[in-house]
Amino acid sequence: MKLFDELVDSGHAAVYLRQLLRGNRAPRASVPDAAAGPSEGPPILLIHGYLATRGSLHLLEQRLRERRHVVMSFRLGLMNVGDIRNSAGLIARKVESIVAQTSVTHVDIVGHSMGGLVGLYYLKRLGGRRRVRRLVLLGTPTRGTWSALLAVAAAPLGRASLQLLPGSPFLRELTQGALPVGPEVIAMAAERDWFAPVRTTLLQGVRHIALPTGHSGLLVEDQVAAAIDEVLRSPNRDAPPRPRGAIDQLDSGR
């Protein structure tokens, strides 16, 4: 069984790499005609991880759109190696721009790996509590990961690799204080994740879900998209009412 899991995870890694190479200018994922219909819930903002591109999100975006969600993503610089705080600031500005141009008032965020830290920093430090309904941390090492030492060699000028290390000043700042009241935070971890093992994804005050896959599988397996879809469709505790048709204004572009 272990050998089978390793083969499956290797296959996922190969698929992930192909999506990654689509780059930051990857076209929007296509949706079959059968999936056409009204949008479900607020728009979903996908945030990719460290040493990744918007292209790495392609399959997850497609599968969520097939499930009638409006999905967005943004470029976070070259391979997303810069200061996580700066990336969170970009997300904050993008969301406020969306709010200003449409009748959308809230978004759901799904952040893969370090992308979850970007979303969490936005939520806790940059006013995201006013705009985020749900934040899904997807294989996000909220307690840090020593695997980031490998990234220091790969991108020595990237501040994010140091911020990902356990006990870093950034992680101490991020985890200080309770989560804001209102938004729901869900941490989804991969049971066979060597970059962000389940123990590194634990965060006080959030719901935890473990899935039988690896770090790459979180972005390429359909069962993960199904789990995200189920979480985002679950009854909402305190979401404000949203005008009908507000979400569809975002479906024509990023």
C-alpha positions in Angstrom: 0.0 0.0 0.0 2.8 2.4 0.8 4.4 1.8 -2.6 1.0 2.4 -4.3 0.6 5.7 -2.4 4.1 6.8 -3.5 3.3 6.0 -7.1 0.0 7.9 -6.9 1.8 10.9 -5.2 4.5 10.8 -7.9 1.8 11.0 -10.6 0.1 13.9 -8.8 3.5 15.7 -8.7 3.9 15.2 -12.4 0.4 16.6 -13.1 1.1 19.5 -10.8 4.3 20.3 -12.5 2.6 20.5 -15.9 0.0 22.9 -14.5 2.7 24.9 -12.8 4.5 25.4 -16.1 1.4 27.2 -17.4 2.8 30.2 -15.6 1.2 33.3 -14.3 -0.5 34.1 -17.5 -2.4 30.9 -17.7 -5.8 31.2 -19.4 -8.9 30.7 -17.3 -10.0 27.1 -16.9 -12.7 26.0 -19.2 -16.1 24.7 -18.0 -18.2 22.2 -19.9 -21.6 23.4 -21.0 -23.3 20.9 -18.6 -21.9 22.9 -15.7 -23.5 26.1 -16.8 -25.9 27.6 -14.3 -26.3 30.1 -11.5 -23.3 30.8 -9.4 -23.2 29.2 -5.9 -22.1 31.3 -3.0 -19.6 34.2 -3.0 -16.7 34.2 -5.4 -13.7 32.1 -4.5 -10.2 33.6 -4.5 -7.5 31.0 -5.0 -4.0 31.9 -3.8 -1.1 29.7 -4.9 1.9 28.8 -2.8 5.6 29.3 -2.7 7.7 28.7 -5.9 4.4 28.3 -7.7 2.4 30.2 -10.3 -1.3 30.8 -11.1 -1.1 27.9 -13.5 -0.6 25.5 -10.6 -4.2 26.3 -9.6 -5.6 25.4 -13.1 -7.2 22.0 -12.3 -8.6 23.1 -8.9 -10.1 26.2 -10.6 -11.7 24.1 -13.3 -13.2 21.6 -10.9 -14.7 24.3 -8.7 -16.1 26.1 -11.7 -17.7 22.8 -12.8 -19.4 22.9 -9.4 -20.8 26.3 -10.3 -18.5 28.5 -8.3 -17.0 31.8 -9.6 -13.3 31.5 -9.2 -10.5 34.1 -9.3 -6.7 34.1 -8.9 -4.0 36.8 -9.1 -0.3 36.9 -10.0 1.8 37.1 -6.9 5.1 38.0 -8.5 7.6 35.6 -10.0 7.1 32.2 -8.3 5.7 34.0 -5.2 9.0 34.2 -3.3 8.6 37.7 -1.8 7.5 38.8 1.6 4.2 37.2 2.6 3.0 40.5 4.1 3.4 42.2 0.7 1.4 39.4 -1.0 -1.3 39.8 1.5 -1.4 43.5 0.9 -1.9 42.8 -2.8 -4.8 40.5 -2.0 -6.3 43.2 0.2 -6.2 45.8 -2.6 -7.6 43.4 -5.2 -10.5 42.4 -3.0 -11.3 46.1 -2.2 -11.2 46.8 -6.0 -13.7 44.0 -6.6 -16.0 45.4 -3.9 -15.8 48.9 -5.4 -16.6 47.7 -8.9 -19.3 45.2 -8.1 -22.1 44.5 -5.6 -20.0 41.7 -4.1 -19.3 42.3 -0.4 -17.6 39.1 0.7 -15.3 36.4 -0.8 -14.2 32.9 0.1 -10.5 32.3 0.0 -8.7 29.0 -0.6 -5.0 29.2 -0.1 -2.6 26.4 -1.0 0.5 25.9 1.1 2.1 29.3 1.7 -0.9 30.9 -0.1 -2.9 30.0 3.0 -0.5 32.1 5.1 -1.1 35.0 2.7 -4.9 34.6 3.2 -4.5 34.3 7.0 -2.4 37.4 7.3 -4.9 39.3 5.2 -7.7 38.0 7.5 -6.0 38.8 10.8 -3.8 41.9 10.0 -5.1 43.7 7.0 -8.9 44.0 7.5 -9.9 40.8 5.8 -12.3 40.0 8.6 -14.7 42.5 6.9 -14.5 40.8 3.5 -13.9 37.1 4.1 -16.7 34.6 4.7 -14.6 31.5 4.8 -10.9 30.8 4.5 -9.7 27.4 3.6 -6.1 26.6 4.4 -5.0 23.9 2.0 -1.8 22.1 3.1 -0.7 25.3 4.9 2.1 25.0 7.5 0.8 27.5 10.0 3.5 26.2 12.4 6.2 26.4 9.9 8.1 23.7 8.0 11.8 22.8 8.0 11.3 21.9 4.3 11.7 25.6 3.6 15.4 25.2 4.1 15.5 23.6 0.7 13.8 26.6 -0.7 16.4 28.9 0.7 18.9 27.3 -1.6 16.5 27.5 -4.6 15.6 31.1 -4.1 18.1 32.7 -1.7 16.8 36.2 -2.3 13.2 35.2 -1.5 12.2 36.4 2.0 9.2 33.9 2.1 11.5 30.9 2.6 12.8 32.3 5.9 9.2 33.3 6.9 8.1 29.6 6.5 10.7 28.3 9.0 9.3 27.2 12.4 9.6 29.9 15.0 10.2 32.7 12.4 9.3 36.2 13.5 6.7 36.3 10.8 4.9 33.1 12.1 5.1 34.4 15.6 3.4 37.6 14.5 0.8 35.8 12.5 -0.2 33.4 15.2 -0.3 36.0 17.9 -3.8 36.8 19.1 -7.1 35.0 18.4 -8.8 34.7 15.0 -11.3 37.5 14.3 -14.9 36.8 15.1 -17.1 36.2 12.0 -15.1 34.5 9.3 -14.8 30.7 9.4 -11.3 29.1 9.0 -11.0 25.5 7.9 -7.6 23.8 7.7 -7.4 20.9 5.2 -4.2 18.8 5.5 -2.8 16.0 3.3 -2.0 12.8 5.2 1.0 12.1 3.0 2.4 15.6 2.8 6.1 15.8 3.4 6.2 19.6 2.9 3.4 20.5 5.3 2.8 17.4 7.5 -0.6 17.4 9.3 1.1 18.4 12.6 2.4 21.6 11.0 -1.1 22.6 9.8 -2.8 22.7 13.2 -4.1 26.0 14.3 -6.1 26.8 17.4 -9.8 27.7 16.9 -10.2 26.2 13.4 -11.8 23.1 12.0 -9.3 20.5 10.8 -9.8 18.0 8.0 -7.2 15.4 6.9 -7.4 14.0 3.3 -5.7 10.9 2.0 -3.3 12.5 -0.5 0.0 14.4 -0.8 0.9 18.1 -1.1 0.5 18.2 -4.9 -2.6 16.1 -4.7 -4.4 18.9 -2.9 -4.5 20.8 -6.2 -5.0 18.0 -8.7 -7.3 15.4 -7.1 -11.0 15.8 -7.7 -11.9 14.5 -4.2 -10.2 17.5 -2.8 -12.2 19.9 -5.0 -15.3 18.0 -3.8 -14.3 18.4 -0.1 -13.7 22.2 -0.7 -17.1 22.4 -2.4 -18.8 20.7 0.5 -17.2 23.0 3.0 -18.1 26.1 1.1 -21.7 25.0 0.6 -22.2 24.1 4.3 -24.7 26.3 6.2 -23.3 29.7 6.8 -23.3 31.0 10.4 -23.5 34.8 10.1 -23.0 35.8 6.5 -24.7 39.1 5.5 -27.3 38.9 2.7 -25.9 39.3 -0.8 -27.8 40.8 -3.8 -29.0 38.3 -6.4 -26.7 38.3 -9.4 -23.9 40.0 -7.6 -21.5 37.1 -8.0 -22.1 36.8 -11.8 -20.5 40.2 -12.4 -17.1 38.6 -11.7 -17.5 35.7 -14.1 -16.3 37.5 -17.1 -12.7 38.2 -15.9 -10.2 38.5 -13.1 
